[in-house]
Amino acid sequence: MVCRLDQEAVCVGCGRTKEQITRWLTYTEEERKEIMASLPLKQ
């Protein structure tokens, strides 16, 4: 999936912010899990 940002710079698919998407590869596995756990559930 490719992220697509809304006007608030949040991905409409996964809910991550532009900063989170940009820095994703530099996060540790634990940081990634924390981010994913904090995202709103998409239906």
ROSE-4610 file (N, C-alpha, C; in Angstrom, 1 decimal, always signed):
// ROSE-4610
residu = [M/M/M/V/V/V/C/C/C/R/R/R/L/L/L/D/D/D/Q/Q/Q/E/E/E/A/A/A/V/V/V/C/C/C/V/V/V/G/G/G/C/C/C/G/G/G/R/R/R/T/T/T/K/K/K/E/E/E/Q/Q/Q/I/I/I/T/T/T/R/R/R/W/W/W/L/L/L/T/T/T/Y/Y/Y/T/T/T/E/E/E/E/E/E/E/E/E/R/R/R/K/K/K/E/E/E/I/I/I/M/M/M/A/A/A/S/S/S/L/L/L/P/P/P/L/L/L/K/K/K/Q/Q/Q]
num = [1/1/1/2/2/2/3/3/3/4/4/4/5/5/5/6/6/6/7/7/7/8/8/8/9/9/9/10/10/10/11/11/11/12/12/12/13/13/13/14/14/14/15/15/15/16/16/16/17/17/17/18/18/18/19/19/19/20/20/20/21/21/21/22/22/22/23/23/23/24/24/24/25/25/25/26/26/26/27/27/27/28/28/28/29/29/29/30/30/30/31/31/31/32/32/32/33/33/33/34/34/34/35/35/35/36/36/36/37/37/37/38/38/38/39/39/39/40/40/40/41/41/41/42/42/42/43/43/43]
x = [+0.8/+0.0/+0.9/+0.5/+1.2/+0.4/+1.0/+0.4/-0.1/-1.3/-1.8/-2.3/-1.7/-2.0/-3.2/-3.9/-5.0/-4.5/-5.4/-5.0/-4.3/-4.5/-3.8/-2.5/-2.0/-0.8/-0.8/-2.0/-2.2/-2.6/-2.0/-2.4/-3.8/-4.6/-6.0/-6.1/-5.1/-5.1/-4.7/-3.5/-2.9/-3.1/-3.2/-3.4/-2.1/-1.0/+0.3/+0.4/+1.2/+1.5/+2.6/+2.7/+3.8/+5.2/+5.4/+6.6/+6.9/+5.8/+6.0/+6.3/+5.7/+5.9/+7.4/+7.8/+9.1/+10.2/+10.0/+11.0/+10.9/+9.9/+9.5/+10.7/+11.6/+12.8/+13.8/+13.7/+14.7/+14.2/+12.9/+12.3/+12.8/+12.9/+13.1/+11.8/+11.9/+10.7/+9.7/+10.2/+9.4/+8.7/+9.4/+8.7/+7.7/+7.9/+6.9/+5.7/+5.9/+4.7/+3.9/+4.6/+3.9/+3.1/+3.6/+2.9/+1.7/+1.9/+0.8/-0.3/+0.0/-1.0/-1.7/-1.1/-1.8/-2.7/-2.6/-3.4/-4.9/-5.7/-7.2/-7.5/-8.5/-8.9/-9.6/-9.2/-9.9/-10.9/-12.0/-13.0/-13.0]
y = [-1.2/+0.0/+1.2/+2.2/+3.5/+4.5/+5.2/+6.2/+7.4/+7.9/+9.1/+10.0/+11.2/+12.2/+13.0/+13.3/+14.2/+15.6/+16.6/+18.0/+18.2/+17.3/+17.4/+16.6/+16.1/+15.4/+14.1/+13.4/+12.1/+11.1/+10.0/+9.0/+8.6/+8.6/+8.2/+6.7/+5.9/+4.5/+3.9/+4.3/+3.7/+4.6/+5.9/+6.8/+7.4/+7.0/+7.6/+9.0/+9.8/+11.2/+11.2/+12.3/+12.5/+12.3/+12.8/+12.5/+11.1/+10.4/+8.9/+8.2/+8.5/+7.8/+8.1/+9.3/+9.7/+9.0/+8.9/+8.3/+6.8/+6.2/+4.8/+3.8/+4.0/+3.1/+3.3/+4.4/+4.7/+4.3/+4.0/+3.6/+2.1/+1.9/+0.5/-0.3/-1.6/-2.4/-2.1/-1.8/-1.4/-0.1/+0.9/+2.2/+2.0/+1.1/+0.9/+0.2/-0.7/-1.4/-0.4/+0.5/+1.6/+2.5/+2.9/+3.7/+3.0/+1.8/+1.0/+0.8/+0.6/+0.4/+1.7/+2.8/+4.1/+4.6/+3.9/+4.4/+4.1/+4.9/+4.7/+3.4/+2.7/+1.5/+2.0/+1.4/+1.7/+0.7/+1.1/+0.1/-0.1]
z = [+0.0/+0.0/+0.0/-0.7/-0.8/+0.0/+0.9/+1.7/+0.9/+1.2/+0.6/+1.7/+1.8/+2.9/+2.6/+3.7/+3.6/+3.9/+4.1/+4.3/+5.6/+6.6/+7.9/+7.9/+6.7/+6.6/+7.4/+7.3/+7.9/+6.8/+6.8/+5.7/+5.9/+4.8/+4.8/+4.9/+4.6/+4.7/+6.0/+6.5/+7.7/+8.9/+8.7/+9.9/+10.4/+9.8/+10.3/+9.8/+10.6/+10.2/+9.1/+8.5/+7.5/+8.1/+9.3/+10.0/+10.3/+10.7/+11.0/+9.8/+8.7/+7.4/+7.0/+7.0/+6.6/+7.4/+8.7/+9.6/+9.9/+9.2/+9.5/+9.5/+8.6/+8.5/+9.6/+10.2/+11.3/+12.7/+12.8/+14.1/+14.4/+15.7/+16.2/+16.0/+16.1/+16.1/+17.2/+18.3/+19.5/+19.2/+18.6/+18.3/+17.2/+16.3/+15.2/+15.8/+16.7/+17.4/+18.2/+18.9/+19.7/+18.8/+17.6/+16.7/+16.2/+15.7/+15.2/+16.2/+17.4/+18.5/+18.8/+18.5/+18.8/+17.7/+16.5/+15.4/+15.5/+15.0/+15.0/+14.2/+14.6/+13.8/+12.6/+11.5/+10.2/+9.9/+9.3/+8.9/+7.5]
